[in-house]
Amino acid sequence: MYDLKDSKPFLTDEEDYDTVMASDISFTGNIRFAKPFMIKGNVTGSIEATSDLLVDSDAVVNADIVTDRVLVRGKVNGNIKGRGLVYVTSSGSVNGDISSAQVVIEPGAVFSGKCSMGN
């Protein structure tokens, strides 16, 4: 679980997510969702959501992402726009721009891009 002051914690167990894209799945196209979604496989395209997204440790996402909150433990190649929070863990990698009300990049994370925070 990843927790921030004044923010509900990110849950990291599969059973906490309405949809889990397994590690043996590669998807190309546009993904839209309204309930928490976990990616363990590979995605190429775009992601738009009104809920939480977790990019798990071995996941590779080649997509621009727009969602409420994003937890990156894997690799994202693309821009991320989080309406509330973008959190990149020490195992995470983002190659693209990040914009969100709150941004957390843990020591050890890889980030290449521009970062902007604000409402």
N, CA and C of each residue as an Amber inpcrd file, in Angstrom:
protein
   357
   0.8460000  -1.1660000   0.0000000   0.0000000   0.0000000   0.0000000
   0.8980000   1.2380000   0.0000000   0.5420000   2.2170000  -0.8140000
   1.2580000   3.4820000  -0.8760000   0.3300000   4.5490000  -0.3430000
   0.8030000   5.2870000   0.6470000  -0.0490000   6.1950000   1.3890000
   0.5510000   7.5930000   1.3700000  -0.3030000   8.5830000   1.1830000
   0.1000000   9.9830000   1.2450000  -0.8390000  10.7320000   2.1710000
  -0.3030000  11.7330000   2.8250000  -1.1280000  12.5690000   3.6810000
  -2.2370000  13.2160000   2.8430000  -3.4350000  13.2530000   3.3740000
  -4.6000000  13.8750000   2.7320000  -4.9870000  13.2140000   1.4180000
  -4.6550000  11.9460000   1.2460000  -5.0110000  11.2250000   0.0330000
  -5.3360000   9.7870000   0.4090000  -6.3460000   9.2120000  -0.2340000
  -6.6360000   7.8060000   0.0740000  -5.4830000   6.9530000  -0.4380000
  -5.1510000   5.8770000   0.2820000  -3.9900000   5.0630000  -0.0970000
  -4.2320000   4.2900000  -1.3980000  -3.1420000   4.0440000  -2.1290000
  -3.2000000   3.1610000  -3.2830000  -3.1990000   1.7260000  -2.7780000
  -4.1140000   0.9360000  -3.2450000  -4.1330000  -0.4760000  -2.9080000
  -3.3650000  -1.2220000  -3.9970000  -2.6400000  -2.2700000  -3.6210000
  -1.7600000  -2.9310000  -4.5800000  -2.0540000  -4.4110000  -4.7830000
  -3.0410000  -4.9620000  -4.1040000  -3.3960000  -6.3650000  -4.2950000
  -4.3780000  -6.5040000  -5.4460000  -4.2150000  -7.5740000  -6.2230000
  -5.0850000  -7.8000000  -7.3780000  -6.5600000  -7.7830000  -7.0100000
  -6.9020000  -8.3570000  -5.8670000  -8.3170000  -8.4310000  -5.4930000
  -8.9320000  -7.0600000  -5.2090000  -8.0910000  -6.0320000  -5.0560000
  -8.5960000  -4.6850000  -4.8370000  -8.9930000  -3.9900000  -6.1470000
  -8.7150000  -4.6200000  -7.2760000  -8.9640000  -4.0180000  -8.5850000
 -10.1000000  -4.7270000  -9.3010000 -10.9580000  -3.9200000  -9.9380000
 -12.0840000  -4.4780000 -10.6810000 -11.6070000  -5.2370000 -11.9160000
 -10.5600000  -4.7430000 -12.5550000 -10.0290000  -5.3710000 -13.7650000
  -8.5220000  -5.4760000 -13.6630000  -7.9960000  -6.6600000 -13.9800000
  -6.5550000  -6.8910000 -13.9890000  -6.1900000  -7.4570000 -15.3560000
  -5.2980000  -6.7640000 -16.0540000  -4.8010000  -7.2550000 -17.3360000
  -3.5580000  -8.0880000 -17.0490000  -3.6430000  -9.3970000 -17.2650000
  -2.5960000 -10.3400000 -16.8620000  -1.2830000 -10.1010000 -17.5970000
  -0.2190000 -10.6460000 -17.0320000   1.1290000 -10.4330000 -17.5540000
   1.3550000 -11.0680000 -18.9200000   0.5510000 -12.0360000 -19.3070000
   0.7280000 -12.6880000 -20.6090000  -0.0970000 -12.0380000 -21.7230000
  -0.6770000 -10.8620000 -21.4380000  -1.5110000 -10.1690000 -22.4310000
  -0.7810000  -8.9530000 -22.9710000  -0.8000000  -8.8180000 -24.3050000
  -0.3370000  -7.6060000 -24.9820000  -1.5350000  -7.0110000 -25.6850000
  -1.7770000  -5.7270000 -25.4660000  -2.9550000  -5.0530000 -26.0180000
  -2.5220000  -3.8190000 -26.7900000  -3.0920000  -3.6410000 -27.9750000
  -2.8650000  -2.4370000 -28.7610000  -4.2140000  -1.7840000 -29.0290000
  -4.3350000  -0.5050000 -28.6640000  -5.5890000   0.2080000 -28.8710000
  -5.8230000   1.2080000 -27.7590000  -7.0780000   1.6130000 -27.6240000
  -7.4580000   2.6000000 -26.6130000  -8.1840000   1.9020000 -25.4730000
  -7.7770000   2.2100000 -24.2480000  -8.4280000   1.6480000 -23.0680000
  -9.1340000   2.7860000 -22.3320000 -10.4030000   2.5600000 -22.0030000
 -11.1750000   3.5060000 -21.1910000 -11.8280000   2.7160000 -20.0690000
 -11.7810000   3.2770000 -18.8620000 -12.3940000   2.5880000 -17.7380000
 -12.8310000   3.5850000 -16.6840000 -13.7550000   3.1170000 -15.8080000
 -14.2870000   3.9690000 -14.7430000 -14.0860000   3.3690000 -13.3660000
 -13.5120000   2.1550000 -13.2890000 -13.2430000   1.5090000 -12.0130000
 -11.7710000   1.1180000 -11.9820000 -11.1940000   0.9230000 -10.7930000
  -9.7570000   0.6480000 -10.6780000  -9.2840000  -0.4600000 -11.6230000
  -8.1200000  -0.2110000 -12.2370000  -7.5880000  -1.0770000 -13.3000000
  -6.1030000  -1.3130000 -13.0500000  -5.6680000  -2.5700000 -13.1450000
  -4.2620000  -2.9320000 -12.9550000  -3.7260000  -3.5320000 -14.2490000
  -2.5540000  -3.0390000 -14.6800000  -1.8980000  -3.5810000 -15.8720000
  -0.6650000  -4.3480000 -15.4280000  -0.6130000  -5.6230000 -15.8210000
   0.5560000  -6.4530000 -15.5460000   1.2590000  -6.8220000 -16.8450000
   0.5900000  -6.6100000 -17.9800000   1.1350000  -6.9770000 -19.2840000
   1.6560000  -5.7780000 -20.0440000   1.4560000  -5.8010000 -21.3680000
   1.9470000  -4.7470000 -22.2520000   0.7820000  -4.0410000 -22.9320000
   0.8430000  -2.7040000 -22.9480000  -0.1900000  -1.9020000 -23.5940000
   0.4790000  -0.9040000 -24.5290000  -0.0690000  -0.7930000 -25.7390000
   0.3530000   0.2300000 -26.6840000  -0.9000000   0.9560000 -27.1540000
  -0.9070000   2.2810000 -27.0790000  -2.0830000   3.0440000 -27.5080000
  -2.3310000   4.2330000 -26.6170000  -3.5240000   4.2960000 -26.0140000
  -3.8550000   5.3860000 -25.0940000  -4.7450000   4.8470000 -23.9840000
  -4.6770000   5.5270000 -22.8280000  -5.4740000   5.1270000 -21.6710000
  -6.1670000   6.3620000 -21.1210000  -7.4980000   6.2890000 -20.9940000
  -8.2980000   7.3620000 -20.4050000  -9.1980000   6.7600000 -19.3460000
  -9.2400000   7.4140000 -18.1670000 -10.0290000   6.8310000 -17.0930000
 -10.4990000   7.8790000 -16.1040000 -11.4760000   7.4740000 -15.3240000
 -11.9790000   8.3050000 -14.2300000 -11.7830000   7.5740000 -12.9050000
 -10.7260000   6.7870000 -12.8320000 -10.4470000   6.0070000 -11.6320000
  -8.9460000   5.8240000 -11.4810000  -8.5380000   4.8840000 -10.6140000
  -7.1280000   4.6050000 -10.3670000  -6.5730000   3.6290000 -11.3910000
  -5.2950000   3.8230000 -11.7320000  -4.5570000   2.9130000 -12.6080000
  -3.2850000   2.4980000 -11.8870000  -2.9890000   1.2020000 -11.8830000
  -1.7310000   0.6980000 -11.3610000  -0.9840000   0.0170000 -12.5080000
   0.2020000   0.5030000 -12.8140000   1.0850000  -0.1300000 -13.7850000
   2.0400000  -0.9780000 -12.9570000   1.8620000  -2.2990000 -12.9990000
   2.5910000  -3.1810000 -12.0970000   4.0480000  -3.3660000 -12.5200000
   4.8090000  -4.0290000 -11.6720000   6.2670000  -4.0970000 -11.7690000
   6.8030000  -4.5450000 -13.1250000   6.2340000  -5.5510000 -13.7400000
   6.7470000  -6.0590000 -15.0140000   5.9860000  -5.5180000 -16.2190000
   5.0510000  -4.6250000 -15.9930000   4.2430000  -4.0730000 -17.0840000
   5.0490000  -3.0630000 -17.9030000   4.7220000  -3.0100000 -19.2060000
   5.2980000  -2.0080000 -20.1030000   4.1330000  -1.3300000 -20.8030000
   4.0230000  -0.0160000 -20.6220000   2.9420000   0.7620000 -21.2090000
   3.5430000   1.8020000 -22.1420000   3.2160000   1.6920000 -23.4270000
   3.6200000   2.6730000 -24.4300000   2.3650000   3.4400000 -24.8140000
   2.0050000   4.4120000 -23.9910000   0.7270000   5.1040000 -24.1690000
   0.7280000   6.4050000 -23.3900000  -0.0510000   7.3560000 -23.8670000
  -0.3690000   8.5290000 -23.0710000  -1.4940000   8.1330000 -22.1240000
  -1.4050000   8.6100000 -20.8840000  -2.3540000   8.2240000 -19.8400000
  -3.0230000   9.4710000 -19.2750000  -4.3500000   9.4410000 -19.1820000
  -5.1210000  10.4760000 -18.5010000  -6.0590000   9.7530000 -17.5440000
  -5.8870000   9.9960000 -16.2360000  -6.7080000   9.3170000 -15.2380000
  -6.6960000  10.1110000 -13.9360000  -7.4630000   9.6560000 -12.9650000
  -7.5050000  10.3550000 -11.6810000  -6.1880000  10.2000000 -10.9260000
  -5.7780000   8.9380000 -10.7150000  -4.5370000   8.6670000  -9.9910000
  -3.8100000   7.5230000 -10.6770000  -2.4900000   7.6050000 -10.6980000
  -1.6690000   6.5730000 -11.3350000  -0.5490000   6.1700000 -10.3830000
  -0.3690000   4.8750000 -10.2110000   0.7650000   4.3250000  -9.4710000
   1.6050000   3.5520000 -10.4760000   2.8560000   3.9810000 -10.6700000
   3.7420000   3.3520000 -11.6510000   4.8050000   2.5580000 -10.9100000
   4.7310000   1.2290000 -11.0500000   5.7690000   0.3440000 -10.5280000
   6.5440000  -0.2940000 -11.6750000   6.0140000  -0.1920000 -12.8890000
   6.6450000  -0.7380000 -14.0840000   7.1670000   0.3790000 -14.9620000
   7.0290000   0.1980000 -16.2910000   7.6040000   1.1440000 -17.2340000
   6.5030000   1.8180000 -18.0610000   6.5580000   3.1520000 -18.1280000
   5.6300000   3.9200000 -18.9550000   6.4380000   4.7700000 -19.9220000
   6.1580000   4.6050000 -21.2120000   6.6960000   5.4690000 -22.2520000
   5.5250000   6.2770000 -22.7950000   5.4100000   7.5140000 -22.3770000
   4.2910000   8.3580000 -22.7770000   4.0250000   9.3850000 -21.6990000
   3.1920000  10.3430000 -22.0190000   2.8450000  11.4020000 -21.0800000
   1.7680000  10.9150000 -20.1150000   1.8610000  11.3770000 -18.8720000
   0.8740000  11.0130000 -17.8560000   0.2290000  12.2800000 -17.3180000
  -1.1020000  12.3180000 -17.3630000  -1.8480000  13.4030000 -16.7340000
  -2.7390000  12.7830000 -15.6630000  -2.4370000  13.1070000 -14.4090000
  -3.2390000  12.6250000 -13.2980000  -4.0270000  13.7830000 -12.7210000
  -5.3170000  13.6290000 -12.6380000  -6.1350000  14.7130000 -12.0820000
  -5.8330000  14.9320000 -10.6030000  -5.4540000  13.8470000  -9.8990000
  -5.1800000  13.9510000  -8.4700000  -3.7320000  13.6750000  -8.1120000
  -3.1870000  12.5260000  -8.5990000  -1.8760000  12.0860000  -8.1370000
  -1.2070000  11.1960000  -9.1700000   0.0910000  11.4160000  -9.3760000
   0.9510000  10.4830000 -10.1070000   2.0480000  10.0770000  -9.1320000
   2.1880000   8.7690000  -8.9130000   3.1490000   8.2320000  -7.9520000
   4.0370000   7.2350000  -8.6870000   5.3350000   7.5280000  -8.7540000
   6.2990000   6.6400000  -9.4040000   7.1650000   6.0210000  -8.3140000
   7.0930000   4.7060000  -8.1660000   7.8390000   4.0200000  -7.1170000
   9.2970000   3.8370000  -7.5260000  10.0940000   3.3400000  -6.6000000
  11.5210000   3.1450000  -6.8600000  11.7800000   2.1480000  -7.9830000
  10.8380000   1.2560000  -8.2610000  10.9850000   0.3000000  -9.3660000
  10.3900000   0.8360000 -10.6630000   9.7580000   2.0110000 -10.6080000
   9.0610000   2.5600000 -11.7650000   9.9430000   3.3770000 -12.6810000
   9.4840000   3.5080000 -13.9270000  10.1960000   4.2710000 -14.9350000
   9.1810000   5.0150000 -15.7970000   9.3970000   6.3130000 -15.9740000
   8.5350000   7.1180000 -16.8430000   9.4180000   7.8760000 -17.8170000
   9.1680000   7.6700000 -19.1040000   9.8300000   8.4090000 -20.1610000
   8.7450000   9.2390000 -20.8420000   8.5250000  10.4490000 -20.3380000
   7.4650000  11.3160000 -20.8300000   7.1670000  12.3760000 -19.7900000
   6.2910000  13.2860000 -20.1410000   5.9490000  14.3850000 -19.2450000
   4.8840000  13.9510000 -18.2410000   4.9700000  14.5000000 -17.0330000
   3.9920000  14.2360000 -15.9820000   3.3520000  15.5520000 -15.5770000
   2.0140000  15.5720000 -15.5100000   1.3100000  16.7240000 -14.9420000
   0.2050000  16.2050000 -14.0370000   0.1250000  16.8030000 -12.8440000
  -0.8530000  16.3610000 -11.8650000  -0.9190000  17.3690000 -10.7310000
  -1.9720000  17.2750000  -9.9320000  -2.0710000  18.1040000  -8.7400000
  -0.9670000  17.7380000  -7.7560000  -0.6680000  16.4360000  -7.6380000
   0.4020000  15.9510000  -6.7690000   1.2530000  14.9670000  -7.5550000
   2.5750000  15.0300000  -7.3560000   3.5030000  14.0900000  -7.9870000
   4.4780000  13.5950000  -6.9300000   4.6800000  12.2700000  -6.8890000
   5.6710000  11.6650000  -6.0090000   6.5710000  10.8050000  -6.8810000
   7.8760000  11.0460000  -6.7920000   8.8630000  10.2190000  -7.4830000
   9.8360000   9.7270000  -6.4180000   9.7830000   8.4310000  -6.1350000
  10.6210000   7.8650000  -5.0880000  12.0850000   7.7970000  -5.5440000
  13.0170000   7.8450000  -4.5870000  14.4240000   7.6290000  -4.9140000
  14.5950000   6.2680000  -5.5950000  15.3640000   6.2430000  -6.6550000
  15.5830000   5.0110000  -7.4070000  14.7160000   4.9120000  -8.6450000
  13.6460000   5.6880000  -8.7080000  12.7950000   5.7040000  -9.8970000
  13.5470000   6.3540000 -11.0490000  13.1540000   6.0130000 -12.2740000
  13.7350000   6.6230000 -13.4660000  12.6820000   7.5510000 -14.0620000
  13.0610000   8.8020000 -14.3020000  12.1320000   9.7740000 -14.8920000
  12.8770000  10.6340000 -15.8880000  12.3620000  10.6910000 -17.1030000
  12.9200000  11.5420000 -18.1460000  11.7640000  12.3000000 -18.7890000
  11.6980000  13.6070000 -18.5270000  10.6140000  14.4160000 -19.0610000
  10.4340000  15.6680000 -18.2380000   9.3500000  16.3620000 -18.4940000
   9.0100000  17.5480000 -17.7170000   7.9330000  17.1990000 -16.7150000
   7.9550000  17.8980000 -15.5890000   6.9710000  17.6550000 -14.5450000
   6.3230000  18.9810000 -14.1740000   4.9890000  18.9970000 -14.1300000
   4.2880000  20.1820000 -13.6740000   3.2190000  19.7700000 -12.6690000
   3.1200000  20.5560000 -11.5850000   2.1450000  20.2900000 -10.5480000
   1.2670000  21.5030000 -10.3450000   0.0320000  21.2660000 -10.0600000
  -0.9100000  22.3460000  -9.7900000  -2.3220000  21.8550000  -9.9430000
  -3.2660000  22.7110000  -9.6480000  -4.6730000  22.3390000  -9.7610000
  -5.0390000  22.3260000 -11.1740000
